[in-house]
Amino acid sequence: MTSPLPGGRAASAPLMGHESEPTLFEMSVPSRSAYQLRTTGVPATPLEELVPTNHLNDEIVPIAEVSERDLVGHFTRLSHRQYSVDLGMYPLGSCTMKYNPKFCDAVAADPGLNSVHPAAPASLCQGWLEIMVTLEEKLCAITGMSAATLQPAAGAAGELTGLLLMRAYHESRRDVRRRVLTPDSAHGTNPASVTLGGYEVTTVPSSDRGLVDLKALKAALGPDVAGIMLTNPNTVGLFEEEIVEIARAVHDVGGLLYYDGANLNAILGAVRPGDMGFDIVHMNLHKTFATPHGGGGPGAGPVAVAAHLVEFLPGPQASRVGEGGFDWVTPPRSIGRVHGWQGNAMVLARALAYIDVHGSDGLQRVSQHAVLNANWLRHRLRAILPAAYDRVCMHECTLSASPMKAEYGVRGLDVAKALLDEGFHSPTVYFPLIVEEALMFEPTETESVQTLEALAQAVERIAELARDDADQLRRAPQNTPVSRVDEARAARQLIATADAQG
Amino acid sequence: MADYLPHTDDDVHSMLTFLGMDSLDDLFAHIPSAIRLAGGLEIDPGLSEPDVAAIFASYTRANAAKATSMTCFAGGGAYDHEVPPVVKMLSNRSEFVTAYTPYQPEVAQGVLQAIFEYQTLVSRLSGLAIPNASLYDAATALVEALNMASGATGRQKMIISSGIHPHWRQVARTFARGTGHEIVEVPLRDGLSDWSSVDASEAAAVVAGYPNYLGTLEDLSEAKALAVANDALFVVGADPVAAGVLKTAGQWGADVFVGEGQAFGTPLSFGGPYVGLFACSVAQTRRLPGRIVGQTVDSSGRRAFVTTLRAREQDIRREKATSNVCTNQTLMAVAAAIQLGWLGTYGLREVATRCAQGAHYLYEELLGVDGVEALTSQPFFREFAVRVSKPAREVVSLMAERDVLAGLAVAQLTNGPDPSVDDVESVLLVTVTERRTKDEIDHYVEAMREVLKT
């Protein structure tokens, strides 16, 4: 490989110094204001004449009193204290922090979509229903399933919805089942959702190849197993090669297979969950289909199902009726609503725009390049951060800082923090739990080889620092708006609001 | 053939060479061939952005109900409030939009501090000390409140006023399939919850709406007393805009507040993403669902913010977590903080007051129209229900022909008979926000007169 110019780094320090930003409340000055409202001409009847006094608050709830200029300054300065995909590479494993196309945001900003009331009669929002029906059809084509609900607002909401579908299916057959299997490498949301779905978790160990231990899985199966939740590729970034046999074994005892779509970005156009044998699939549109993460949300977690589960889907569902028309239809044995309205609609519209721009060819290339980048990075870093399982990975690679820890006493967390000083966001640290000193990198398909090389060179510099001055490394980061944060103190003495007594 | 991938053919070739591979297919060779997708995905090939924009233009044309062309008197948990350019521009800053969950606090102080400010505002508006960093929406926030009550009391019975929004109740029933909660709905009599009609012994939670979903202001003292008498948590689902002038959930004695934060800086958005507001009393802190941001210091003693009390959360507690929530609605929470900052203390009061003034003006005028009757004689705030002499759904359609989204046919929300109201097909729920002018309201009344005359 020729040595390309390093690229794609962010200077993560704010423009000027390291002063902390006052809160909105500290900036407040009595009688300052920013708001302007429409002149309505509505009679200004005193509130006391409209509402009985036992309902009125004697006290004024304080918000803040700031000028528009101060408001803009405040939130702009806060934004300068924040890393983001638009600023630089965000190789957080299992999070798929790819570039979010601006076009998709522009689609969602159209008042023809975002000013529509959610309870408008279907005849007055046919465009929205068509968006939802079209997205559902395309998501089903991508996953190999029969129908989908778009209501779940995030991945975990999709998981719980899927488990309730699993429960409804078994109950419809008067089949009482008690347990759901999850691998020891599963995302924490999986076991948490299982509990809320009314099932008990049975954890299945991983083999020394980083895959589900098929023998242990078979031993854990029984007539009381409702199903299994799997991520494929799994959370260490490896494809479960025995998936067909796993599916057969689970189906043989009458269980269902749930696909956690967190890692769907690896397999678009290559292999579909439906063809692997899965019955229920959730997708994280905010990962695979590039809708922005918003600092932790909103997401969208549609759930697609095989034919035998369609009748249980949440309702109402946007559906095709008559000639070219659309209406809301509730499936006959629906589990009911899982969202206050019809899901995170603006996220759904963005995802459809993303799918339309890419199409079948573009989506396939997305996964090919995501897998290429992860393997290139895994191979490039192998001398410093060896892969936990040294073979071809999918869209992310789980590396380990164990050698650095053994040699220099430097932990994975120190490497992650030092990367912040280098102008990169950290990889995911200490997940999955089954890998020691795990550093999980997911470069995504939208980063150039120059950026990957720059990241690799940054890791090399960190390794040199570990050798020469491990103490300095343990003090990283220093070039960020704040240095290492005292997390223990935050938990010991909770200050969750500006009004809390510290 | 449009996309956002940077690699040139030469890049791909040299990267594959570095890996000792010949083609991109080699990267997928370990996937069993029996399940490989041979012919590619069965969706259309990619289009350019302008081509996709043309498709979306056809969708937007087919949305007649957009608030830019139809005057919106619909509410029911989704409100047409002013969102000024300054709030849109700030909350659309890409540093907020394209950030991930703040797992590395050293480079996430912007989002963390904005959430801290949001939490402070949720706490003040709810009158409860411990807010979280947001949930998906009000309906799912209610479900989390029920789970909290179950955890706090070890009980399963949930006493829920049917003055709680029908969709929220429907969502609560769905999730009760997994948790095993028993949902008991309290009927409304003349617009007020009839608490005497239910057995609240062994209840985990007593849940009331403020105002209730039909707009009525209920005195919550009785509900609070019922919760206290049965050692249940008192959960109040409140309109946070009302908190600009009305008593807060905390002042009514709530242990838990849930609400819909869409009114603060988020457009109608066809129902999402919105933001579920949640706050509880100090006693319930360790059972809080989802994330919470706390203030602390960095290694140099400077103020810093970080997600905290992490030992409750799913990635650490796994099957014993207080909730499965991971992704929440941070961007909408940030927008809410910005919108509230723009409104300020007196702007929020002004908005709340104008909503009430507009709603009462319309109500009085509307009762003068033949075919419109009051549903109850109870006080209301900014939303009210009336009986109309034609099916409410038909009225909404006819009013739409006159460029007015006249409100919500309550039957559409309840999806059948409901303990909140008799003869639901004739009930129309009407909302007025601070954006509605007297002329718009007068036009509404005239249009209703025409619609009900024929």
Interface residues (C-beta under 8 A of the other chain):
Chain A: M1 T2 S12 H18 S20 E21 T23 L24 F25 R32 S33 A34 Y35 Q36 L37 R38 T39 T40 G41 V42 P43 A44 T45 L47 L50 V51 P52 N54 H55 L56 N57 I60 V61 P62 I63 A64 E65 V66 E68 L71 V72 H74 F75 T76 L78 S79 H80 R81 Q82 Y83 S84 V85 D86 L87 Y90 L92 C95 M97 Y99 N100 P101 F103 D105 V107 A109 D110 P111 G112 L113 N114 S115 V116 H117 P118 A119 A120 P121 S123 L124 C125 Q126 G127 W128 E130 I131 K138 A141 I142 A153 A154 G155 A156 A157 E159 L160 L163 L164 R167 A168 H187 G188 T189 P191 A192 S193 V194 T195 L196 G197 G198 V201 F239 E241 I243 V244 I267 L268 G269 A270 V271 R272 D275 M276 N284 H286 P292 H293 G294 G295 G296 G297 P298 G299 P314 T330 I335 G336 R337 V338 H339 G340 W341 Q342 G343 N344 A345 M346 V347 A349 A353 I355 D356 V357 H358 G359 S360 D361 G362 L363 Q364 R365 V366 Q368 H369 V371 L372 N373 N375 W376 H379 R380 R391 V392 A416 K417 L420 H425 S426 T428 F431 E445 T446 E447 S448 V449 R475 P477 T480 P481 V482 S483 R484 V485 D486 E487 R489 A490 A491 L494 I495 A496 T497 A498 D499 A500 G502
Chain B: M1 A2 D3 Y4 L5 P6 H7 D11 V12 S14 M15 L16 T17 F18 L19 L24 L27 F28 A29 H30 I31 P32 A34 I35 R36 L37 G40 L41 E42 I43 D44 P45 G46 L47 S48 E49 V52 A53 I55 F56 A57 S58 Y59 T60 R61 A62 N63 A64 A65 K66 A67 T68 M70 C72 A74 G76 G77 A78 D80 E82 P84 V86 L90 N92 R93 S94 E95 F96 V97 T98 A99 Y100 T101 P102 Y103 Q104 P105 E106 V107 A108 Q109 G110 V111 Q113 A114 I115 F116 E117 Q119 T120 L121 S123 R124 L125 A129 I130 P131 A133 S134 Y136 D137 A138 A139 T140 N147 H165 H167 W168 Q170 V171 R173 T174 F175 R177 G178 T179 G180 L217 D219 A243 G244 V245 L246 K247 T248 Q251 E260 P267 L268 S269 F270 G271 G272 P273 Y274 T285 R291 I292 V293 G294 Q295 T296 V297 D298 S299 S300 R302 R303 A304 F305 V306 T308 L309 R310 A311 E313 Q314 D315 I316 R317 R318 E319 K320 A321 S323 N324 V325 C326 T327 N328 Q329 T330 L331 M332 V334 A337 I338 L340 G341 W342 L343 G344 T345 Y346 G347 L348 R349 E350 V351 T353 R354 A356 Q357 G358 H360 Y361 P379 F381 R393 V396 S397 A400 L405 L408 A409 Q412 L413 N415 E434 R435 R436 T437 K438 D439 I441
